[in-house]
Protein backbone atom coordinates (compact mmCIF):
# COMPACT_ATOMS: atom_id res chain seq x y z
CA UNK A 1 0.00 0.00 0.00
CA UNK A 2 1.29 3.46 -0.80
CA UNK A 3 0.73 6.69 1.13
CA UNK A 4 -2.18 7.92 -1.01
CA UNK A 5 -4.00 4.62 -0.58
CA UNK A 6 -3.37 4.65 3.18
CA UNK A 7 -4.72 8.20 3.53
CA UNK A 8 -7.85 7.31 1.53
CA UNK A 9 -8.44 4.18 3.60
CA UNK A 10 -7.93 6.09 6.86
CA UNK A 11 -10.46 8.75 5.87
CA UNK A 12 -12.96 6.00 5.02
CA UNK A 13 -12.31 4.30 8.38
CA UNK A 14 -12.81 7.52 10.28
CA UNK A 15 -16.02 8.36 8.41
CA UNK A 16 -17.36 4.92 9.38
CA UNK A 17 -16.14 5.26 12.97
CA UNK A 18 -17.76 8.67 13.39
CA UNK A 19 -20.82 7.68 11.31
CA UNK A 20 -20.20 10.62 9.02
CA UNK A 21 -20.85 10.88 5.29
CA UNK A 22 -18.13 12.33 3.08
CA UNK A 23 -20.17 15.48 2.39
CA UNK A 24 -20.74 15.97 6.12
CA UNK A 25 -17.01 15.52 6.75
CA UNK A 26 -16.23 18.12 4.09
CA UNK A 27 -18.68 20.58 5.62
CA UNK A 28 -17.35 20.00 9.14
CA UNK A 29 -13.81 20.38 7.85
CA UNK A 30 -14.46 23.53 5.85
CA UNK A 31 -13.14 22.05 2.61
CA UNK A 32 -14.96 21.37 -0.64
CA UNK A 33 -16.46 17.89 -1.00
CA UNK A 34 -14.54 17.56 -4.28
CA UNK A 35 -11.28 17.82 -2.32
CA UNK A 36 -12.28 14.99 0.01
CA UNK A 37 -13.53 12.85 -2.88
CA UNK A 38 -10.29 13.41 -4.80
CA UNK A 39 -8.36 12.20 -1.75
CA UNK A 40 -10.60 9.14 -1.52
CA UNK A 41 -10.37 8.36 -5.24
CA UNK A 42 -6.62 8.87 -5.21
CA UNK A 43 -6.87 11.58 -7.86
CA UNK A 44 -4.96 13.82 -5.48
CA UNK A 45 -1.34 13.04 -6.23
CA UNK A 46 -0.21 14.41 -2.88
CA UNK A 47 -2.85 14.75 -0.17
CA UNK A 48 -1.57 17.82 1.63
CA UNK A 49 -1.04 18.04 5.34
CA UNK A 50 -3.22 21.18 5.44
CA UNK A 51 -6.20 19.24 4.04
CA UNK A 52 -5.52 16.33 6.40
CA UNK A 53 -5.32 18.78 9.32
CA UNK A 54 -8.67 20.31 8.32
CA UNK A 55 -10.21 16.82 8.17
CA UNK A 56 -8.81 16.12 11.63
CA UNK A 57 -10.29 19.37 12.93
CA UNK A 58 -13.65 18.45 11.41
CA UNK A 59 -13.54 15.11 13.21
CA UNK A 60 -12.22 16.61 16.44
CA UNK A 61 -9.03 14.53 16.40
CA UNK A 62 -5.33 15.36 16.25
CA UNK A 63 -3.03 14.68 13.33
CA UNK A 64 -1.26 12.20 15.59
CA UNK A 65 -4.54 10.30 15.97
CA UNK A 66 -5.07 10.34 12.20
CA UNK A 67 -1.73 8.67 11.57
CA UNK A 68 -1.83 6.41 14.65
CA UNK A 69 -2.85 3.28 12.75
CA UNK A 70 -1.12 0.28 11.25
CA UNK A 71 -2.06 1.56 7.78
CA UNK A 72 0.98 3.83 7.81
CA UNK A 73 3.45 1.14 8.85
CA UNK A 74 5.61 -0.33 6.08
CA UNK A 75 4.35 1.87 3.25
CA UNK A 76 5.72 1.11 -0.21
CA UNK A 77 8.19 3.56 -1.60
CA UNK A 78 6.57 5.78 -4.19
CA UNK A 79 8.65 6.15 -7.34
CA UNK A 80 8.00 9.02 -9.72
PDB file of N, CA, C and O in Angstrom:
ATOM      1  N   UNK A   1       0.862  -1.179   0.000  1.00  0.00           N
ATOM      2  CA  UNK A   1       0.000   0.000   0.000  1.00  0.00           C
ATOM      3  C   UNK A   1       0.898   1.227   0.000  1.00  0.00           C
ATOM      4  O   UNK A   1       1.906   1.272   0.704  1.00  0.00           O
ATOM      5  N   UNK A   2       0.523   2.223  -0.795  1.00  0.00           N
ATOM      6  CA  UNK A   2       1.288   3.461  -0.797  1.00  0.00           C
ATOM      7  C   UNK A   2       0.605   4.506   0.090  1.00  0.00           C
ATOM      8  O   UNK A   2      -0.472   4.258   0.632  1.00  0.00           O
ATOM      9  N   UNK A   3       1.222   5.647   0.231  1.00  0.00           N
ATOM     10  CA  UNK A   3       0.733   6.691   1.132  1.00  0.00           C
ATOM     11  C   UNK A   3      -0.651   7.180   0.734  1.00  0.00           C
ATOM     12  O   UNK A   3      -1.518   7.339   1.593  1.00  0.00           O
ATOM     13  N   UNK A   4      -0.873   7.419  -0.546  1.00  0.00           N
ATOM     14  CA  UNK A   4      -2.176   7.918  -1.009  1.00  0.00           C
ATOM     15  C   UNK A   4      -3.291   6.931  -0.671  1.00  0.00           C
ATOM     16  O   UNK A   4      -4.371   7.322  -0.227  1.00  0.00           O
ATOM     17  N   UNK A   5      -3.013   5.647  -0.888  1.00  0.00           N
ATOM     18  CA  UNK A   5      -4.003   4.618  -0.576  1.00  0.00           C
ATOM     19  C   UNK A   5      -4.272   4.551   0.928  1.00  0.00           C
ATOM     20  O   UNK A   5      -5.413   4.370   1.351  1.00  0.00           O
ATOM     21  N   UNK A   6      -3.222   4.697   1.725  1.00  0.00           N
ATOM     22  CA  UNK A   6      -3.371   4.650   3.180  1.00  0.00           C
ATOM     23  C   UNK A   6      -4.192   5.835   3.684  1.00  0.00           C
ATOM     24  O   UNK A   6      -5.036   5.674   4.566  1.00  0.00           O
ATOM     25  N   UNK A   7      -3.950   7.020   3.130  1.00  0.00           N
ATOM     26  CA  UNK A   7      -4.719   8.205   3.532  1.00  0.00           C
ATOM     27  C   UNK A   7      -6.191   8.005   3.170  1.00  0.00           C
ATOM     28  O   UNK A   7      -7.072   8.285   3.984  1.00  0.00           O
ATOM     29  N   UNK A   8      -6.462   7.527   1.963  1.00  0.00           N
ATOM     30  CA  UNK A   8      -7.846   7.306   1.532  1.00  0.00           C
ATOM     31  C   UNK A   8      -8.538   6.298   2.440  1.00  0.00           C
ATOM     32  O   UNK A   8      -9.675   6.512   2.861  1.00  0.00           O
ATOM     33  N   UNK A   9      -7.858   5.211   2.738  1.00  0.00           N
ATOM     34  CA  UNK A   9      -8.445   4.182   3.602  1.00  0.00           C
ATOM     35  C   UNK A   9      -8.690   4.722   5.003  1.00  0.00           C
ATOM     36  O   UNK A   9      -9.710   4.411   5.618  1.00  0.00           O
ATOM     37  N   UNK A  10      -7.766   5.526   5.509  1.00  0.00           N
ATOM     38  CA  UNK A  10      -7.928   6.086   6.860  1.00  0.00           C
ATOM     39  C   UNK A  10      -9.114   7.040   6.923  1.00  0.00           C
ATOM     40  O   UNK A  10      -9.856   7.037   7.906  1.00  0.00           O
ATOM     41  N   UNK A  11      -9.302   7.847   5.902  1.00  0.00           N
ATOM     42  CA  UNK A  11     -10.462   8.747   5.872  1.00  0.00           C
ATOM     43  C   UNK A  11     -11.748   7.932   5.863  1.00  0.00           C
ATOM     44  O   UNK A  11     -12.701   8.262   6.568  1.00  0.00           O
ATOM     45  N   UNK A  12     -11.775   6.871   5.069  1.00  0.00           N
ATOM     46  CA  UNK A  12     -12.957   6.002   5.025  1.00  0.00           C
ATOM     47  C   UNK A  12     -13.216   5.358   6.382  1.00  0.00           C
ATOM     48  O   UNK A  12     -14.363   5.287   6.825  1.00  0.00           O
ATOM     49  N   UNK A  13     -12.163   4.890   7.043  1.00  0.00           N
ATOM     50  CA  UNK A  13     -12.308   4.299   8.376  1.00  0.00           C
ATOM     51  C   UNK A  13     -12.883   5.297   9.368  1.00  0.00           C
ATOM     52  O   UNK A  13     -13.780   4.972  10.146  1.00  0.00           O
ATOM     53  N   UNK A  14     -12.359   6.509   9.331  1.00  0.00           N
ATOM     54  CA  UNK A  14     -12.808   7.525  10.278  1.00  0.00           C
ATOM     55  C   UNK A  14     -14.252   7.945  10.007  1.00  0.00           C
ATOM     56  O   UNK A  14     -15.013   8.179  10.945  1.00  0.00           O
ATOM     57  N   UNK A  15     -14.631   8.042   8.740  1.00  0.00           N
ATOM     58  CA  UNK A  15     -16.025   8.357   8.413  1.00  0.00           C
ATOM     59  C   UNK A  15     -16.945   7.276   8.977  1.00  0.00           C
ATOM     60  O   UNK A  15     -18.001   7.587   9.527  1.00  0.00           O
ATOM     61  N   UNK A  16     -16.553   6.021   8.845  1.00  0.00           N
ATOM     62  CA  UNK A  16     -17.358   4.921   9.382  1.00  0.00           C
ATOM     63  C   UNK A  16     -17.391   4.977  10.908  1.00  0.00           C
ATOM     64  O   UNK A  16     -18.446   4.808  11.520  1.00  0.00           O
ATOM     65  N   UNK A  17     -16.233   5.215  11.516  1.00  0.00           N
ATOM     66  CA  UNK A  17     -16.139   5.259  12.974  1.00  0.00           C
ATOM     67  C   UNK A  17     -16.999   6.373  13.567  1.00  0.00           C
ATOM     68  O   UNK A  17     -17.638   6.192  14.604  1.00  0.00           O
ATOM     69  N   UNK A  18     -17.008   7.520  12.901  1.00  0.00           N
ATOM     70  CA  UNK A  18     -17.761   8.671  13.390  1.00  0.00           C
ATOM     71  C   UNK A  18     -19.151   8.766  12.760  1.00  0.00           C
ATOM     72  O   UNK A  18     -19.872   9.742  12.967  1.00  0.00           O
ATOM     73  N   UNK A  19     -19.521   7.736  11.986  1.00  0.00           N
ATOM     74  CA  UNK A  19     -20.822   7.685  11.315  1.00  0.00           C
ATOM     75  C   UNK A  19     -21.095   8.990  10.576  1.00  0.00           C
ATOM     76  O   UNK A  19     -22.119   9.644  10.780  1.00  0.00           O
ATOM     77  N   UNK A  20     -20.147   9.348   9.711  1.00  0.00           N
ATOM     78  CA  UNK A  20     -20.199  10.623   9.015  1.00  0.00           C
ATOM     79  C   UNK A  20     -20.050  10.398   7.515  1.00  0.00           C
ATOM     80  O   UNK A  20     -19.116   9.726   7.077  1.00  0.00           O
ATOM     81  N   UNK A  21     -20.947  10.946   6.743  1.00  0.00           N
ATOM     82  CA  UNK A  21     -20.851  10.880   5.292  1.00  0.00           C
ATOM     83  C   UNK A  21     -19.726  11.797   4.813  1.00  0.00           C
ATOM     84  O   UNK A  21     -19.325  12.722   5.520  1.00  0.00           O
ATOM     85  N   UNK A  22     -19.230  11.536   3.626  1.00  0.00           N
ATOM     86  CA  UNK A  22     -18.131  12.329   3.080  1.00  0.00           C
ATOM     87  C   UNK A  22     -18.523  13.799   2.968  1.00  0.00           C
ATOM     88  O   UNK A  22     -17.729  14.677   3.306  1.00  0.00           O
ATOM     89  N   UNK A  23     -19.733  14.075   2.500  1.00  0.00           N
ATOM     90  CA  UNK A  23     -20.166  15.476   2.391  1.00  0.00           C
ATOM     91  C   UNK A  23     -20.229  16.144   3.754  1.00  0.00           C
ATOM     92  O   UNK A  23     -19.862  17.312   3.886  1.00  0.00           O
ATOM     93  N   UNK A  24     -20.689  15.423   4.770  1.00  0.00           N
ATOM     94  CA  UNK A  24     -20.741  15.975   6.123  1.00  0.00           C
ATOM     95  C   UNK A  24     -19.330  16.230   6.654  1.00  0.00           C
ATOM     96  O   UNK A  24     -19.086  17.229   7.330  1.00  0.00           O
ATOM     97  N   UNK A  25     -18.411  15.326   6.344  1.00  0.00           N
ATOM     98  CA  UNK A  25     -17.015  15.522   6.748  1.00  0.00           C
ATOM     99  C   UNK A  25     -16.447  16.774   6.089  1.00  0.00           C
ATOM    100  O   UNK A  25     -15.775  17.574   6.740  1.00  0.00           O
ATOM    101  N   UNK A  26     -16.716  16.939   4.811  1.00  0.00           N
ATOM    102  CA  UNK A  26     -16.228  18.118   4.094  1.00  0.00           C
ATOM    103  C   UNK A  26     -16.780  19.391   4.718  1.00  0.00           C
ATOM    104  O   UNK A  26     -16.040  20.353   4.925  1.00  0.00           O
ATOM    105  N   UNK A  27     -18.061  19.404   5.015  1.00  0.00           N
ATOM    106  CA  UNK A  27     -18.683  20.576   5.623  1.00  0.00           C
ATOM    107  C   UNK A  27     -18.066  20.868   6.991  1.00  0.00           C
ATOM    108  O   UNK A  27     -17.723  22.010   7.295  1.00  0.00           O
ATOM    109  N   UNK A  28     -17.930  19.829   7.807  1.00  0.00           N
ATOM    110  CA  UNK A  28     -17.353  20.003   9.145  1.00  0.00           C
ATOM    111  C   UNK A  28     -15.897  20.455   9.080  1.00  0.00           C
ATOM    112  O   UNK A  28     -15.404  21.136   9.979  1.00  0.00           O
ATOM    113  N   UNK A  29     -15.224  20.065   8.008  1.00  0.00           N
ATOM    114  CA  UNK A  29     -13.807  20.380   7.850  1.00  0.00           C
ATOM    115  C   UNK A  29     -13.565  21.717   7.165  1.00  0.00           C
ATOM    116  O   UNK A  29     -12.455  22.248   7.198  1.00  0.00           O
ATOM    117  N   UNK A  30     -14.600  22.254   6.548  1.00  0.00           N
ATOM    118  CA  UNK A  30     -14.455  23.526   5.847  1.00  0.00           C
ATOM    119  C   UNK A  30     -13.691  23.408   4.542  1.00  0.00           C
ATOM    120  O   UNK A  30     -13.037  24.355   4.107  1.00  0.00           O
ATOM    121  N   UNK A  31     -13.776  22.232   3.916  1.00  0.00           N
ATOM    122  CA  UNK A  31     -13.137  22.048   2.615  1.00  0.00           C
ATOM    123  C   UNK A  31     -14.181  21.544   1.627  1.00  0.00           C
ATOM    124  O   UNK A  31     -15.162  20.917   2.026  1.00  0.00           O
ATOM    125  N   UNK A  32     -13.978  21.813   0.348  1.00  0.00           N
ATOM    126  CA  UNK A  32     -14.965  21.374  -0.645  1.00  0.00           C
ATOM    127  C   UNK A  32     -15.080  19.844  -0.689  1.00  0.00           C
ATOM    128  O   UNK A  32     -14.078  19.141  -0.560  1.00  0.00           O
ATOM    129  N   UNK A  33     -16.294  19.338  -0.869  1.00  0.00           N
ATOM    130  CA  UNK A  33     -16.457  17.887  -1.001  1.00  0.00           C
ATOM    131  C   UNK A  33     -15.575  17.306  -2.103  1.00  0.00           C
ATOM    132  O   UNK A  33     -15.085  16.183  -1.979  1.00  0.00           O
ATOM    133  N   UNK A  34     -15.374  18.062  -3.175  1.00  0.00           N
ATOM    134  CA  UNK A  34     -14.540  17.559  -4.278  1.00  0.00           C
ATOM    135  C   UNK A  34     -13.114  17.278  -3.817  1.00  0.00           C
ATOM    136  O   UNK A  34     -12.466  16.366  -4.330  1.00  0.00           O
ATOM    137  N   UNK A  35     -12.623  18.051  -2.855  1.00  0.00           N
ATOM    138  CA  UNK A  35     -11.282  17.821  -2.321  1.00  0.00           C
ATOM    139  C   UNK A  35     -11.229  16.497  -1.574  1.00  0.00           C
ATOM    140  O   UNK A  35     -10.291  15.718  -1.747  1.00  0.00           O
ATOM    141  N   UNK A  36     -12.234  16.242  -0.744  1.00  0.00           N
ATOM    142  CA  UNK A  36     -12.276  14.985   0.010  1.00  0.00           C
ATOM    143  C   UNK A  36     -12.429  13.812  -0.955  1.00  0.00           C
ATOM    144  O   UNK A  36     -11.734  12.805  -0.825  1.00  0.00           O
ATOM    145  N   UNK A  37     -13.335  13.942  -1.918  1.00  0.00           N
ATOM    146  CA  UNK A  37     -13.529  12.853  -2.883  1.00  0.00           C
ATOM    147  C   UNK A  37     -12.263  12.588  -3.689  1.00  0.00           C
ATOM    148  O   UNK A  37     -11.958  11.434  -3.989  1.00  0.00           O
ATOM    149  N   UNK A  38     -11.526  13.627  -4.042  1.00  0.00           N
ATOM    150  CA  UNK A  38     -10.291  13.406  -4.803  1.00  0.00           C
ATOM    151  C   UNK A  38      -9.267  12.674  -3.949  1.00  0.00           C
ATOM    152  O   UNK A  38      -8.481  11.883  -4.468  1.00  0.00           O
ATOM    153  N   UNK A  39      -9.267  12.931  -2.641  1.00  0.00           N
ATOM    154  CA  UNK A  39      -8.362  12.200  -1.749  1.00  0.00           C
ATOM    155  C   UNK A  39      -8.790  10.735  -1.636  1.00  0.00           C
ATOM    156  O   UNK A  39      -7.948   9.840  -1.562  1.00  0.00           O
ATOM    157  N   UNK A  40     -10.087  10.502  -1.624  1.00  0.00           N
ATOM    158  CA  UNK A  40     -10.600   9.136  -1.523  1.00  0.00           C
ATOM    159  C   UNK A  40     -10.393   8.353  -2.813  1.00  0.00           C
ATOM    160  O   UNK A  40     -10.135   7.150  -2.774  1.00  0.00           O
ATOM    161  N   UNK A  41     -10.502   9.017  -3.938  1.00  0.00           N
ATOM    162  CA  UNK A  41     -10.368   8.358  -5.237  1.00  0.00           C
ATOM    163  C   UNK A  41      -8.940   8.364  -5.743  1.00  0.00           C
ATOM    164  O   UNK A  41      -8.665   7.953  -6.870  1.00  0.00           O
ATOM    165  N   UNK A  42      -8.040   8.831  -4.903  1.00  0.00           N
ATOM    166  CA  UNK A  42      -6.618   8.869  -5.211  1.00  0.00           C
ATOM    167  C   UNK A  42      -6.284   9.722  -6.434  1.00  0.00           C
ATOM    168  O   UNK A  42      -5.232   9.548  -7.048  1.00  0.00           O
ATOM    169  N   UNK A  43      -7.185  10.647  -6.787  1.00  0.00           N
ATOM    170  CA  UNK A  43      -6.871  11.584  -7.862  1.00  0.00           C
ATOM    171  C   UNK A  43      -5.856  12.607  -7.373  1.00  0.00           C
ATOM    172  O   UNK A  43      -5.044  13.118  -8.145  1.00  0.00           O
ATOM    173  N   UNK A  44      -5.916  12.896  -6.079  1.00  0.00           N
ATOM    174  CA  UNK A  44      -4.962  13.817  -5.484  1.00  0.00           C
ATOM    175  C   UNK A  44      -3.606  13.129  -5.441  1.00  0.00           C
ATOM    176  O   UNK A  44      -3.437  12.123  -4.752  1.00  0.00           O
ATOM    177  N   UNK A  45      -2.654  13.661  -6.166  1.00  0.00           N
ATOM    178  CA  UNK A  45      -1.336  13.044  -6.226  1.00  0.00           C
ATOM    179  C   UNK A  45      -0.598  13.142  -4.893  1.00  0.00           C
ATOM    180  O   UNK A  45       0.220  12.285  -4.558  1.00  0.00           O
ATOM    181  N   UNK A  46      -0.902  14.203  -4.135  1.00  0.00           N
ATOM    182  CA  UNK A  46      -0.206  14.413  -2.878  1.00  0.00           C
ATOM    183  C   UNK A  46      -1.189  15.021  -1.888  1.00  0.00           C
ATOM    184  O   UNK A  46      -1.294  16.245  -1.799  1.00  0.00           O
ATOM    185  N   UNK A  47      -1.913  14.187  -1.141  1.00  0.00           N
ATOM    186  CA  UNK A  47      -2.850  14.753  -0.168  1.00  0.00           C
ATOM    187  C   UNK A  47      -2.080  15.601   0.832  1.00  0.00           C
ATOM    188  O   UNK A  47      -1.266  15.087   1.600  1.00  0.00           O
ATOM    189  N   UNK A  48      -2.340  16.890   0.818  1.00  0.00           N
ATOM    190  CA  UNK A  48      -1.573  17.824   1.630  1.00  0.00           C
ATOM    191  C   UNK A  48      -1.889  17.736   3.104  1.00  0.00           C
ATOM    192  O   UNK A  48      -2.995  17.381   3.514  1.00  0.00           O
ATOM    193  N   UNK A  49      -0.883  18.069   3.884  1.00  0.00           N
ATOM    194  CA  UNK A  49      -1.038  18.036   5.337  1.00  0.00           C
ATOM    195  C   UNK A  49      -2.071  19.069   5.793  1.00  0.00           C
ATOM    196  O   UNK A  49      -2.727  18.861   6.813  1.00  0.00           O
ATOM    197  N   UNK A  50      -2.231  20.167   5.067  1.00  0.00           N
ATOM    198  CA  UNK A  50      -3.224  21.176   5.437  1.00  0.00           C
ATOM    199  C   UNK A  50      -4.628  20.587   5.298  1.00  0.00           C
ATOM    200  O   UNK A  50      -5.469  20.784   6.175  1.00  0.00           O
ATOM    201  N   UNK A  51      -4.888  19.871   4.210  1.00  0.00           N
ATOM    202  CA  UNK A  51      -6.196  19.237   4.037  1.00  0.00           C
ATOM    203  C   UNK A  51      -6.422  18.153   5.085  1.00  0.00           C
ATOM    204  O   UNK A  51      -7.520  18.031   5.629  1.00  0.00           O
ATOM    205  N   UNK A  52      -5.391  17.370   5.367  1.00  0.00           N
ATOM    206  CA  UNK A  52      -5.518  16.333   6.396  1.00  0.00           C
ATOM    207  C   UNK A  52      -5.784  16.974   7.753  1.00  0.00           C
ATOM    208  O   UNK A  52      -6.601  16.470   8.523  1.00  0.00           O
ATOM    209  N   UNK A  53      -5.107  18.075   8.054  1.00  0.00           N
ATOM    210  CA  UNK A  53      -5.324  18.784   9.325  1.00  0.00           C
ATOM    211  C   UNK A  53      -6.760  19.292   9.415  1.00  0.00           C
ATOM    212  O   UNK A  53      -7.385  19.193  10.471  1.00  0.00           O
ATOM    213  N   UNK A  54      -7.285  19.832   8.326  1.00  0.00           N
ATOM    214  CA  UNK A  54      -8.672  20.306   8.323  1.00  0.00           C
ATOM    215  C   UNK A  54      -9.648  19.158   8.551  1.00  0.00           C
ATOM    216  O   UNK A  54     -10.641  19.316   9.262  1.00  0.00           O
ATOM    217  N   UNK A  55      -9.370  18.002   7.951  1.00  0.00           N
ATOM    218  CA  UNK A  55     -10.208  16.822   8.172  1.00  0.00           C
ATOM    219  C   UNK A  55     -10.152  16.418   9.642  1.00  0.00           C
ATOM    220  O   UNK A  55     -11.174  16.098  10.250  1.00  0.00           O
ATOM    221  N   UNK A  56      -8.958  16.436  10.197  1.00  0.00           N
ATOM    222  CA  UNK A  56      -8.810  16.115  11.626  1.00  0.00           C
ATOM    223  C   UNK A  56      -9.613  17.083  12.489  1.00  0.00           C
ATOM    224  O   UNK A  56     -10.297  16.667  13.424  1.00  0.00           O
ATOM    225  N   UNK A  57      -9.527  18.367  12.177  1.00  0.00           N
ATOM    226  CA  UNK A  57     -10.291  19.369  12.932  1.00  0.00           C
ATOM    227  C   UNK A  57     -11.788  19.101  12.814  1.00  0.00           C
ATOM    228  O   UNK A  57     -12.520  19.219  13.797  1.00  0.00           O
ATOM    229  N   UNK A  58     -12.240  18.743  11.626  1.00  0.00           N
ATOM    230  CA  UNK A  58     -13.652  18.446  11.411  1.00  0.00           C
ATOM    231  C   UNK A  58     -14.122  17.236  12.205  1.00  0.00           C
ATOM    232  O   UNK A  58     -15.286  17.153  12.597  1.00  0.00           O
ATOM    233  N   UNK A  59     -13.215  16.307  12.437  1.00  0.00           N
ATOM    234  CA  UNK A  59     -13.541  15.110  13.214  1.00  0.00           C
ATOM    235  C   UNK A  59     -13.272  15.300  14.712  1.00  0.00           C
ATOM    236  O   UNK A  59     -13.702  14.495  15.539  1.00  0.00           O
ATOM    237  N   UNK A  60     -12.561  16.366  15.040  1.00  0.00           N
ATOM    238  CA  UNK A  60     -12.215  16.606  16.439  1.00  0.00           C
ATOM    239  C   UNK A  60     -11.095  15.703  16.931  1.00  0.00           C
ATOM    240  O   UNK A  60     -11.062  15.319  18.100  1.00  0.00           O
ATOM    241  N   UNK A  61     -10.164  15.362  16.016  1.00  0.00           N
ATOM    242  CA  UNK A  61      -9.025  14.528  16.395  1.00  0.00           C
ATOM    243  C   UNK A  61      -7.736  15.258  16.027  1.00  0.00           C
ATOM    244  O   UNK A  61      -7.750  16.234  15.277  1.00  0.00           O
ATOM    245  N   UNK A  62      -6.633  14.771  16.563  1.00  0.00           N
ATOM    246  CA  UNK A  62      -5.332  15.358  16.245  1.00  0.00           C
ATOM    247  C   UNK A  62      -4.732  14.659  15.015  1.00  0.00           C
ATOM    248  O   UNK A  62      -5.159  13.573  14.623  1.00  0.00           O
ATOM    249  N   UNK A  63      -3.746  15.308  14.435  1.00  0.00           N
ATOM    250  CA  UNK A  63      -3.026  14.681  13.326  1.00  0.00           C
ATOM    251  C   UNK A  63      -2.363  13.396  13.808  1.00  0.00           C
ATOM    252  O   UNK A  63      -2.308  12.408  13.075  1.00  0.00           O
ATOM    253  N   UNK A  64      -1.867  13.409  15.024  1.00  0.00           N
ATOM    254  CA  UNK A  64      -1.255  12.203  15.593  1.00  0.00           C
ATOM    255  C   UNK A  64      -2.260  11.048  15.596  1.00  0.00           C
ATOM    256  O   UNK A  64      -1.908   9.916  15.266  1.00  0.00           O
ATOM    257  N   UNK A  65      -3.507  11.335  15.968  1.00  0.00           N
ATOM    258  CA  UNK A  65      -4.542  10.297  15.972  1.00  0.00           C
ATOM    259  C   UNK A  65      -4.843   9.816  14.555  1.00  0.00           C
ATOM    260  O   UNK A  65      -5.099   8.631  14.340  1.00  0.00           O
ATOM    261  N   UNK A  66      -4.812  10.734  13.592  1.00  0.00           N
ATOM    262  CA  UNK A  66      -5.065  10.345  12.203  1.00  0.00           C
ATOM    263  C   UNK A  66      -4.047   9.299  11.749  1.00  0.00           C
ATOM    264  O   UNK A  66      -4.405   8.290  11.140  1.00  0.00           O
ATOM    265  N   UNK A  67      -2.782   9.554  12.052  1.00  0.00           N
ATOM    266  CA  UNK A  67      -1.726   8.672  11.575  1.00  0.00           C
ATOM    267  C   UNK A  67      -1.420   7.507  12.517  1.00  0.00           C
ATOM    268  O   UNK A  67      -0.587   6.657  12.202  1.00  0.00           O
ATOM    269  N   UNK A  68      -2.085   7.464  13.663  1.00  0.00           N
ATOM    270  CA  UNK A  68      -1.834   6.409  14.646  1.00  0.00           C
ATOM    271  C   UNK A  68      -2.627   5.152  14.300  1.00  0.00           C
ATOM    272  O   UNK A  68      -3.585   4.796  14.987  1.00  0.00           O
ATOM    273  N   UNK A  69      -2.216   4.496  13.239  1.00  0.00           N
ATOM    274  CA  UNK A  69      -2.851   3.281  12.751  1.00  0.00           C
ATOM    275  C   UNK A  69      -1.817   2.459  11.994  1.00  0.00           C
ATOM    276  O   UNK A  69      -0.840   2.994  11.469  1.00  0.00           O
ATOM    277  N   UNK A  70      -2.043   1.175  11.949  1.00  0.00           N
ATOM    278  CA  UNK A  70      -1.120   0.279  11.249  1.00  0.00           C
ATOM    279  C   UNK A  70      -1.058   0.547   9.747  1.00  0.00           C
ATOM    280  O   UNK A  70      -0.127   0.104   9.075  1.00  0.00           O
ATOM    281  N   UNK A  71      -2.040   1.266   9.222  1.00  0.00           N
ATOM    282  CA  UNK A  71      -2.057   1.556   7.778  1.00  0.00           C
ATOM    283  C   UNK A  71      -0.773   2.246   7.319  1.00  0.00           C
ATOM    284  O   UNK A  71      -0.334   2.063   6.183  1.00  0.00           O
ATOM    285  N   UNK A  72      -0.178   3.038   8.206  1.00  0.00           N
ATOM    286  CA  UNK A  72       0.979   3.829   7.807  1.00  0.00           C
ATOM    287  C   UNK A  72       2.311   3.151   8.127  1.00  0.00           C
ATOM    288  O   UNK A  72       3.378   3.732   7.929  1.00  0.00           O
ATOM    289  N   UNK A  73       2.234   1.914   8.624  1.00  0.00           N
ATOM    290  CA  UNK A  73       3.449   1.136   8.853  1.00  0.00           C
ATOM    291  C   UNK A  73       3.826   0.440   7.538  1.00  0.00           C
ATOM    292  O   UNK A  73       2.960  -0.067   6.825  1.00  0.00           O
ATOM    293  N   UNK A  74       5.089   0.424   7.239  1.00  0.00           N
ATOM    294  CA  UNK A  74       5.609  -0.327   6.084  1.00  0.00           C
ATOM    295  C   UNK A  74       4.988   0.088   4.753  1.00  0.00           C
ATOM    296  O   UNK A  74       4.635  -0.765   3.940  1.00  0.00           O
ATOM    297  N   UNK A  75       4.855   1.385   4.530  1.00  0.00           N
ATOM    298  CA  UNK A  75       4.350   1.865   3.251  1.00  0.00           C
ATOM    299  C   UNK A  75       5.358   1.594   2.154  1.00  0.00           C
ATOM    300  O   UNK A  75       6.567   1.628   2.384  1.00  0.00           O
ATOM    301  N   UNK A  76       4.847   1.319   0.944  1.00  0.00           N
ATOM    302  CA  UNK A  76       5.721   1.114  -0.206  1.00  0.00           C
ATOM    303  C   UNK A  76       6.344   2.436  -0.597  1.00  0.00           C
ATOM    304  O   UNK A  76       5.734   3.494  -0.440  1.00  0.00           O
ATOM    305  N   UNK A  77       7.542   2.371  -1.097  1.00  0.00           N
ATOM    306  CA  UNK A  77       8.190   3.565  -1.595  1.00  0.00           C
ATOM    307  C   UNK A  77       7.501   3.979  -2.891  1.00  0.00           C
ATOM    308  O   UNK A  77       7.241   3.157  -3.770  1.00  0.00           O
ATOM    309  N   UNK A  78       7.215   5.271  -2.984  1.00  0.00           N
ATOM    310  CA  UNK A  78       6.573   5.783  -4.190  1.00  0.00           C
ATOM    311  C   UNK A  78       7.640   6.308  -5.140  1.00  0.00           C
ATOM    312  O   UNK A  78       8.428   7.184  -4.784  1.00  0.00           O
ATOM    313  N   UNK A  79       7.659   5.767  -6.344  1.00  0.00           N
ATOM    314  CA  UNK A  79       8.653   6.148  -7.335  1.00  0.00           C
ATOM    315  C   UNK A  79       7.961   7.009  -8.390  1.00  0.00           C
ATOM    316  O   UNK A  79       6.887   6.664  -8.884  1.00  0.00           O
ATOM    317  N   UNK A  80       8.582   8.113  -8.719  1.00  0.00           N
ATOM    318  CA  UNK A  80       8.002   9.019  -9.717  1.00  0.00           C
ATOM    319  C   UNK A  80       8.822   9.029 -10.953  1.00  0.00           C
ATOM    320  O   UNK A  80       8.492   9.733 -11.907  1.00  0.00           O
TER     321      UNK A  80
END
